[in-house]
Amino acid sequence: MPETSNAARRTPILAPSGTGMVRALPPADRFALRLRGAPVPAGGFDLGGPLNSVRGTPERFAARLGPDEWLLVCPEGEGPAAGAAIAADLAGRFFALVAVGHRNAALAVRGPHVAAILNAGIALDLSDAAFPPGAATRTLLGKAEVVLVRAGADFRVECWRSFAPYVHAFLRDAAREFGG
């Protein structure tokens, strides 16, 4: 019987890349959380923000995507401890917590033309007034479903691993117009 720690090894779909306008981010641990009732802090994540918002740091955050739905992201390796802490903090509540780190990949999009690059495939107003820092939403980029997170001036694009090469190529192609 194969050793499970070797059989379940996760490999990045996109190698983390340099400092351009569009770059692949390193692997991370992620959870899909569904929580019934009033949100409370759990596992060090702030779940209290309004719909379509993000709370935390660029490396460890909770994106509220629906009235009872969050995407929780933390650095790779923190997932087991974070999952246990979330489950302990939510004990006695109705919730579902699913590890989805193996399913997603992430890209950073940054620079003075970030909204124009993203708008090549996303039909949303990404101006500071409509999508300010601290905003998050699920949307489409071209033909791929993505979660768009704005932690500051930069944007983070979360997508399923199978769409990552497409999303990466799409955004890099859009960035070429601006020298990226």
MIVEXMI-777447 format. One record per residue (C-alpha): residue in three letters; y negated, z negated, x. Coordinates in pm, 1 decimal. Last residue first. Example, Ala and Ser with C-alpha at 12.3 -4.5 7.8 and 13.67 -1.06 7.14 Angstrom:
BEGIN
{SER,{106.0,-714.0,1367.0}}
{ALA,{450.0,-780.0,1230.0}}
end
This chain:
BEGIN
{GLY,{-4365.2,1904.3,337.8}}
{GLY,{-4655.7,2148.5,386.0}}
{PHE,{-4793.0,2114.2,31.7}}
{GLU,{-4605.2,2410.4,-118.3}}
{ARG,{-4302.7,2295.0,77.5}}
{ALA,{-4295.8,1976.4,-134.9}}
{ALA,{-4156.8,2167.4,-435.8}}
{ASP,{-3865.4,2295.0,-223.1}}
{ARG,{-3801.4,1944.9,-91.1}}
{LEU,{-3801.1,1813.8,-449.7}}
{PHE,{-3549.7,2070.7,-574.8}}
{ALA,{-3328.3,2036.2,-264.6}}
{HIS,{-3310.4,1657.0,-304.7}}
{VAL,{-3248.6,1679.0,-680.5}}
{TYR,{-2968.5,1935.2,-631.1}}
{PRO,{-2805.1,1742.1,-344.5}}
{ALA,{-2833.0,1416.9,-545.5}}
{PHE,{-2686.7,1547.9,-873.8}}
{SER,{-2328.0,1434.1,-803.5}}
{ARG,{-2459.2,1105.3,-667.9}}
{TRP,{-2627.0,1022.5,-999.7}}
{CYS,{-3001.8,994.3,-971.9}}
{GLU,{-3266.4,742.8,-867.4}}
{VAL,{-3608.7,883.4,-773.2}}
{ARG,{-3840.9,637.1,-601.3}}
{PHE,{-4214.2,704.7,-610.2}}
{ASP,{-4475.3,609.2,-352.3}}
{ALA,{-4832.3,493.7,-422.5}}
{GLY,{-4692.6,159.4,-530.7}}
{ALA,{-4353.7,67.6,-682.8}}
{ARG,{-4329.4,376.2,-901.0}}
{VAL,{-3976.2,417.7,-1031.6}}
{LEU,{-3832.8,738.2,-1181.4}}
{VAL,{-3479.2,716.4,-1316.6}}
{VAL,{-3318.9,1058.6,-1312.8}}
{GLU,{-3128.7,1293.6,-1543.4}}
{ALA,{-3079.9,1628.3,-1373.5}}
{LYS,{-3157.3,1980.5,-1495.5}}
{GLY,{-3513.8,2004.3,-1365.6}}
{LEU,{-3609.3,1641.5,-1320.4}}
{LEU,{-3529.9,1472.9,-1648.9}}
{THR,{-3645.3,1126.3,-1755.1}}
{ARG,{-3563.2,754.3,-1740.1}}
{THR,{-3872.5,547.2,-1683.7}}
{ALA,{-4044.6,309.4,-1444.0}}
{ALA,{-4402.6,187.2,-1401.1}}
{GLY,{-4519.2,-85.6,-1159.6}}
{PRO,{-4777.3,138.4,-993.2}}
{PRO,{-4946.6,335.6,-1270.2}}
{PHE,{-4790.2,611.1,-1482.8}}
{ALA,{-5052.0,716.6,-1741.2}}
{ALA,{-5372.1,599.5,-1567.3}}
{ASP,{-5248.8,663.4,-1212.6}}
{SER,{-5149.0,1016.9,-1309.0}}
{LEU,{-4780.9,1096.1,-1356.1}}
{ASP,{-4820.5,1271.1,-1692.9}}
{LEU,{-4462.5,1368.2,-1769.0}}
{ALA,{-4282.9,1704.7,-1765.0}}
{ILE,{-4075.8,1639.7,-1453.4}}
{GLY,{-3955.4,1934.3,-1243.5}}
{ALA,{-4257.1,2066.8,-1051.8}}
{ASN,{-4431.0,1754.3,-1181.9}}
{LEU,{-4260.9,1554.4,-905.7}}
{ILE,{-4431.8,1753.6,-630.9}}
{ALA,{-4764.1,1749.9,-816.9}}
{ALA,{-4747.4,1371.1,-861.2}}
{VAL,{-4661.6,1317.3,-492.2}}
{HIS,{-4943.3,1536.0,-358.7}}
{PRO,{-5119.4,1268.5,-147.5}}
{GLY,{-4792.5,1152.2,5.5}}
{ARG,{-4466.7,1011.2,-115.7}}
{VAL,{-4128.8,1087.8,-268.4}}
{ALA,{-3844.7,850.6,-186.6}}
{LEU,{-3491.8,953.1,-280.3}}
{ALA,{-3207.5,748.4,-424.5}}
{ALA,{-2833.7,789.1,-480.0}}
{ASN,{-2631.4,655.8,-769.7}}
{ARG,{-2269.7,614.8,-882.1}}
{HIS,{-2129.3,386.2,-611.8}}
{GLY,{-2406.9,135.5,-675.8}}
{VAL,{-2316.1,119.3,-1044.5}}
{ALA,{-2196.4,-242.4,-1075.4}}
{VAL,{-2180.5,-321.9,-1447.9}}
{LEU,{-2335.5,-626.2,-1613.4}}
{ALA,{-2296.8,-665.7,-1988.6}}
{PHE,{-2475.4,-945.8,-2172.2}}
{PHE,{-2446.9,-1191.2,-2460.5}}
{ARG,{-2574.4,-1525.3,-2328.8}}
{GLY,{-2369.2,-1837.5,-2245.7}}
{ALA,{-2383.4,-1772.1,-1871.8}}
{LEU,{-2686.1,-1554.8,-1789.3}}
{ASP,{-2782.9,-1738.1,-1470.7}}
{ALA,{-2420.1,-1751.6,-1353.5}}
{ALA,{-2364.0,-1379.7,-1422.3}}
{ILE,{-2683.7,-1290.8,-1236.7}}
{ALA,{-2587.6,-1510.3,-940.2}}
{ALA,{-2239.3,-1356.9,-920.6}}
{GLY,{-2382.4,-1005.3,-935.0}}
{ALA,{-2641.8,-1086.6,-668.9}}
{ALA,{-2376.4,-1231.4,-435.2}}
{PRO,{-2150.0,-928.0,-476.4}}
{GLY,{-2439.9,-680.8,-457.8}}
{GLU,{-2616.6,-804.5,-144.1}}
{GLY,{-2421.7,-567.2,82.5}}
{GLU,{-2645.0,-268.3,23.3}}
{PRO,{-3002.1,-375.8,-48.5}}
{CYS,{-3083.6,-457.5,-411.2}}
{VAL,{-3133.2,-252.4,-727.7}}
{LEU,{-3120.3,-366.5,-1091.7}}
{LEU,{-3145.8,-101.3,-1363.7}}
{TRP,{-3235.0,-276.2,-1687.6}}
{GLU,{-3152.0,-235.1,-2058.6}}
{ASP,{-3219.5,-450.8,-2368.4}}
{PRO,{-3547.4,-306.4,-2496.8}}
{GLY,{-3506.8,-3.8,-2271.7}}
{LEU,{-3560.7,109.4,-1913.3}}
{ARG,{-3670.7,-216.8,-1752.9}}
{ALA,{-3654.3,-156.8,-1378.1}}
{ALA,{-3552.3,-467.7,-1182.7}}
{PHE,{-3624.4,-463.5,-810.5}}
{ARG,{-3501.8,-525.4,-458.4}}
{GLU,{-3591.1,-275.0,-181.9}}
{PRO,{-3927.7,-151.3,-319.4}}
{THR,{-4012.8,-511.3,-412.7}}
{GLY,{-3987.1,-676.6,-752.1}}
{ARG,{-4070.1,-584.5,-1110.7}}
{VAL,{-4051.6,-236.2,-1263.8}}
{SER,{-4187.5,-123.0,-1597.4}}
{ASN,{-4081.5,115.6,-1871.3}}
{LEU,{-4055.3,-156.8,-2135.3}}
{PRO,{-4255.0,-471.2,-2058.4}}
{GLY,{-4169.7,-702.2,-1768.2}}
{GLY,{-3962.7,-1017.7,-1804.4}}
{LEU,{-3647.6,-922.5,-1614.7}}
{ASP,{-3762.9,-1069.4,-1283.0}}
{PHE,{-3456.3,-1050.7,-1056.2}}
{GLY,{-3358.2,-1354.0,-844.2}}
{GLY,{-3008.7,-1362.2,-988.7}}
{ALA,{-3144.7,-1374.5,-1341.2}}
{PRO,{-3496.4,-1437.1,-1469.1}}
{VAL,{-3495.9,-1450.0,-1850.2}}
{PRO,{-3510.0,-1169.8,-2106.0}}
{ALA,{-3527.2,-1261.9,-2474.9}}
{GLY,{-3222.2,-1157.0,-2672.0}}
{ARG,{-2931.3,-932.5,-2582.0}}
{LEU,{-2896.2,-821.7,-2223.9}}
{ARG,{-2764.1,-489.7,-2094.8}}
{LEU,{-2761.6,-470.4,-1716.4}}
{ALA,{-2674.8,-163.0,-1510.0}}
{PHE,{-2630.0,-284.5,-1155.3}}
{ARG,{-2712.6,-138.5,-817.7}}
{ASP,{-2621.3,-194.9,-454.2}}
{ALA,{-2808.3,28.6,-213.4}}
{PRO,{-2735.6,326.2,10.4}}
{PRO,{-3017.1,436.5,243.3}}
{LEU,{-3302.8,644.2,103.2}}
{ALA,{-3318.7,1022.3,121.4}}
{ARG,{-3659.8,1160.0,205.9}}
{VAL,{-3921.8,1369.7,32.0}}
{MET,{-4278.0,1373.6,170.0}}
{GLY,{-4142.0,1361.1,523.1}}
{THR,{-4056.6,1047.7,724.6}}
{GLY,{-3702.2,1095.0,838.5}}
{SER,{-3375.3,1111.8,647.7}}
{PRO,{-3107.2,882.3,514.1}}
{ALA,{-2793.1,1101.3,502.5}}
{LEU,{-2731.5,1225.9,151.2}}
{ILE,{-2401.0,1161.0,-30.4}}
{PRO,{-2371.4,827.6,147.3}}
{THR,{-2013.7,713.2,207.2}}
{ARG,{-1853.8,432.2,11.4}}
{ARG,{-1535.8,270.5,142.5}}
{ALA,{-1289.7,196.3,-135.0}}
{ALA,{-971.8,285.2,53.7}}
{ASN,{-1064.9,81.3,361.0}}
{SER,{-1140.1,-244.3,178.1}}
{THR,{-843.6,-176.3,-49.1}}
{GLU,{-586.5,-179.6,231.6}}
{PRO,{-341.3,94.3,146.4}}
{MET,{0.0,0.0,0.0}}
end
